[in-house]
Amino acid sequence: MSHLSRVRLYSLQKADGPGRWERPDDRLGIVSLPDRDGSGEDESFADTAAIIQGMDLIVACNPVVGHIAGAMGRPVFLTLPWLGDWRRMRLPDRTPRYPVTRLLRMTRWSDSDRVMARVAAEIAAALARRAAGVS
């Protein structure tokens, strides 16, 4: 992801146990969010929504975060497993529930590297459009 040097990545993924955020792979430069109030208590969905509100784009494999962001009208790339289910229908890359959500599906079992390469390419293209002044 070195070609996304102007992008700062944050993890919204929680680990098991109160107040602990899952530690992402340091090679990607992903920032883990600390327990914000120091209480050690789990944050609520309202807390998650407040974080999402400050983000330009949410990339999620977790449907809960994807649903919160989509319901808020925030742009979302939701990565999905290769085998779809009834909730995602058979639409190629959109969902009628959340028009700002892009669905990025694996094309085969355990294809997450290819999906994340597509996410990186989409982000790079958006950055290029922004730099050129195109929406």
PAVOSE-74157 format. One line per field, with one value per residue: x, y, z of N, C-alpha, C in turn; residue in one letter. Coordinates in steps of 0.2 Angstrom, whole numbers, plus 5000, padded with zeros to 4 digits. Each point is the difference from the previous one (the first is absolute). Layout:
# PAVOSE-74157
n.x <- X  ...
n.y <- Y  ...
n.z <- Z  ...
ca.x <- X  ...
ca.y <- Y  ...
ca.z <- Z  ...
c.x <- X  ...
c.y <- Y  ...
c.z <- Z  ...
residu <- A  ...
***
This chain:
# PAVOSE-74157
n.x <- 5004  5007  4996  4998  5006  4995  5000  4996  5003  4994  5001  4994  5005  4996  5004  5000  4995  4998  4998  5001  5003  4997  5006  5000  5001  5005  5001  4994  5003  4996  4996  5002  4994  5003  4999  4995  4996  5004  4994  5002  4995  4996  5002  4996  4995  4998  5004  4998  4994  5002  5003  4995  4997  5006  4998  5005  5003  4996  5005  4995  5002  5000  4995  5001  5007  4999  4996  5004  5005  4997  4997  5006  5000  5005  5005  4998  5006  4995  5005  4998  4998  5003  4998  4996  4997  4994  5004  5004  4995  4998  4999  5002  4998  4993  4997  4993  5002  5006  4997  5003  4997  5006  4998  5005  4998  5001  5004  5004  5000  5001  4996  5001  5006  4996  4996  5005  5002  4994  5000  5006  4998  4994  5004  5005  4995  4997  5006  5001  4993  5001  5006  4997  4997  5000  4994
n.y <- 4994  5000  4998  4998  5003  5003  4994  5002  4994  4999  4996  4998  4995  4998  4999  4994  5002  5003  5005  4994  5003  4997  4997  5005  4997  5000  4995  5000  5002  4995  5006  4997  5000  5004  4998  5003  4997  4995  4999  4998  5004  4995  5003  5005  4998  5004  4997  4994  5002  5002  4995  4997  5004  4999  4995  5000  4994  4995  4996  4995  4995  5004  4996  5000  5000  4996  4997  5001  4999  4994  4998  5001  4996  4997  5002  4995  4996  4995  4997  4996  4994  4995  4997  5003  5004  4999  5002  4997  4996  5000  5006  5002  5007  5000  5004  4998  4997  5000  5005  5002  4994  4998  4995  4998  4996  4995  4999  4998  4994  5003  5004  5001  4997  4996  4998  5000  4997  4997  4999  4998  4997  4998  4999  4996  4997  4999  4998  4996  4998  5000  4998  4997  5000  4993  5000
n.z <- 5000  4998  4995  5006  4999  4997  5001  5005  5002  5002  5005  4998  4998  5004  5005  5002  5004  5006  4996  4997  4996  4995  5001  4995  4994  5003  4996  5001  5006  5002  5002  5005  5001  5004  5006  4997  5005  4998  4999  4994  5000  4997  4994  5000  4997  5005  5004  4997  5001  5006  5001  4998  5004  5004  4997  4995  5002  5000  5002  4999  5004  5005  4999  5006  5000  4995  5004  5005  4997  4998  5006  5001  4994  5003  4996  4997  5001  4998  5003  4995  5003  4998  5005  4996  5003  5003  5006  4997  4999  4994  5002  4994  5001  5000  5005  5000  5006  4998  4997  5006  5000  5000  4997  5004  4996  5004  4996  5005  5003  5006  4998  5007  4998  4996  5005  5004  4995  5000  5006  5000  4994  5003  5005  4997  4996  5006  5002  4995  5001  5007  4998  4995  5006  4999  5000
ca.x <- 4996  5004  4997  4995  5004  4996  4994  5001  4995  4998  4997  4994  4998  5001  5003  4996  5001  4998  5005  5006  5000  5005  5006  5001  5007  5004  5003  4995  5000  4993  5000  4995  4997  5000  4994  5000  4999  5004  4996  5001  4993  4999  4997  4993  4999  5000  5008  5002  4997  5004  5006  4999  4998  5006  5004  4998  4997  5000  5001  4998  4999  4995  4994  4997  5002  4998  4993  5000  5003  4995  4994  5002  5001  5007  5002  5002  5002  4999  5003  4996  5003  4998  4993  4995  4994  4994  5000  5004  4997  5005  5002  5008  5005  4996  4995  4995  4999  5005  5003  5007  5004  5003  5001  5006  4999  5006  4998  5000  5002  5006  5002  5000  5005  4998  4995  5004  5004  4995  4999  5006  4999  4994  5002  5004  4996  4997  5005  5002  4995  4999  5006  4998  4994  4994  4996
ca.y <- 5006  5005  5005  5004  5003  5006  4997  4997  4995  4999  4994  5000  4993  4998  4994  4998  5003  5007  5005  4999  5000  4995  5003  4998  4999  5007  5002  5004  5006  5001  5002  4997  5005  4998  5000  5007  5003  4997  4996  4993  4998  5000  5006  4999  5001  5008  5002  4998  5004  5007  4999  4999  5007  5003  4996  5001  4994  4994  4994  4996  4993  4999  5003  5005  5007  5001  5002  5006  5005  5001  5003  5008  5004  5000  4996  4993  4995  4994  4994  4994  4994  4998  4997  5005  4997  5003  5007  5004  4998  4999  5006  5000  5003  5005  4997  5005  5003  5005  5002  5002  4994  4996  4993  4997  4992  4995  4996  4993  4999  5003  5005  5006  5004  5003  5005  5005  5003  5004  5006  5005  5003  5005  5006  5004  5003  5006  5005  5003  5004  5005  5004  5003  5005  4997  4997
ca.z <- 5000  5000  4995  5003  5005  5002  5004  5006  5002  5007  5001  5004  5003  5007  5002  5006  5007  5000  4999  4996  4993  4997  4997  4993  4997  5000  4993  4997  5003  5002  5007  5005  5004  5007  5004  5000  5006  5005  5005  4999  4998  4993  4998  4997  4992  4999  5000  4994  4995  5001  4996  4993  4998  4998  4995  4993  4997  5005  4996  5005  4999  5006  4998  5005  4998  4994  5001  5003  4995  4994  5003  5001  4994  4999  4995  5003  4996  5004  4996  5001  4998  4993  5000  5002  5004  4998  5002  4995  4994  4995  4997  5000  5005  5004  5004  5000  5006  5001  4993  5000  5002  4994  5002  4996  5001  4998  4994  5002  5007  5002  4994  5003  4997  4994  5002  5003  4994  4996  5005  4999  4994  5000  5004  4996  4995  5003  5002  4994  4998  5004  4998  4994  5001  4997  5005
c.x <- 5004  4998  4994  5003  4996  4994  5002  4994  4999  4996  4994  4998  5002  5002  4995  5003  4999  5005  5006  4999  5005  5006  5001  5007  5004  5003  4995  4999  4993  5001  4994  4997  5000  4993  5000  4998  5004  4996  5001  4993  5000  4996  4993  5000  5000  5007  5003  4998  5003  5007  4999  4998  5006  5004  4997  4997  5001  5001  4999  4999  4994  4993  4997  5003  4998  4992  5000  5002  4995  4994  5002  5001  5007  5002  5004  5002  4999  5003  4996  5003  4998  4993  4995  4994  4994  5000  5004  4997  5005  5002  5008  5004  4996  4995  4995  4999  5005  5003  5007  5005  5002  5001  5006  5001  5007  4997  5001  5002  5006  5004  5001  5006  4998  4994  5003  5004  4994  4998  5005  5000  4995  5002  5005  4997  4996  5004  5002  4995  5000  5006  4998  4994  4994  4996  4999
c.y <- 5006  5006  5004  5004  5006  4997  4998  4995  4999  4993  5002  4993  4999  4993  4997  5003  5007  5005  4999  5000  4995  5003  4998  4999  5007  5001  5004  5007  5002  5002  4997  5006  4998  5000  5008  5003  4997  4996  4992  4997  5000  5006  4997  5001  5007  5002  4998  5005  5007  4999  4999  5007  5004  4997  5002  4994  4995  4994  4995  4993  4998  5003  5005  5007  5002  5003  5007  5006  5001  5004  5008  5003  5001  4995  4993  4996  4994  4994  4994  4994  4998  4997  5005  4997  5005  5008  5004  5000  4999  5006  5000  5003  5005  4996  5006  5003  5006  5002  5002  4994  4997  4993  4997  4993  4997  4996  4992  5000  5003  5005  5007  5005  5004  5006  5006  5004  5005  5006  5005  5003  5005  5006  5005  5004  5006  5006  5004  5005  5006  5005  5004  5004  4997  4996  4992
c.z <- 5000  4995  5003  5006  5003  5004  5007  5002  5007  5001  5005  5003  5007  5001  5005  5006  4999  4999  4996  4993  4997  4997  4993  4999  5000  4993  4996  5002  5003  5007  5004  5004  5008  5003  5002  5006  5006  5005  4999  4998  4992  4998  4996  4993  4999  5000  4993  4994  5000  4996  4993  4996  4997  4995  4993  4997  5005  4995  5006  4997  5005  4998  5005  4998  4993  5000  5004  4995  4994  5002  5001  4994  4999  4995  5003  4994  5005  4997  5003  4998  4993  4999  5003  5004  4998  5001  4994  4993  4994  4996  5000  5005  5004  5004  5000  5006  5001  4993  5000  5002  4993  5003  4995  5002  4998  4994  5001  5007  5002  4995  5003  4997  4994  5001  5003  4995  4996  5005  4999  4994  5000  5004  4996  4995  5003  5002  4993  4997  5004  4999  4994  5000  4997  5006  4999
residu <- M  S  H  L  S  R  V  R  L  Y  S  L  Q  K  A  D  G  P  G  R  W  E  R  P  D  D  R  L  G  I  V  S  L  P  D  R  D  G  S  G  E  D  E  S  F  A  D  T  A  A  I  I  Q  G  M  D  L  I  V  A  C  N  P  V  V  G  H  I  A  G  A  M  G  R  P  V  F  L  T  L  P  W  L  G  D  W  R  R  M  R  L  P  D  R  T  P  R  Y  P  V  T  R  L  L  R  M  T  R  W  S  D  S  D  R  V  M  A  R  V  A  A  E  I  A  A  A  L  A  R  R  A  A  G  V  S
***
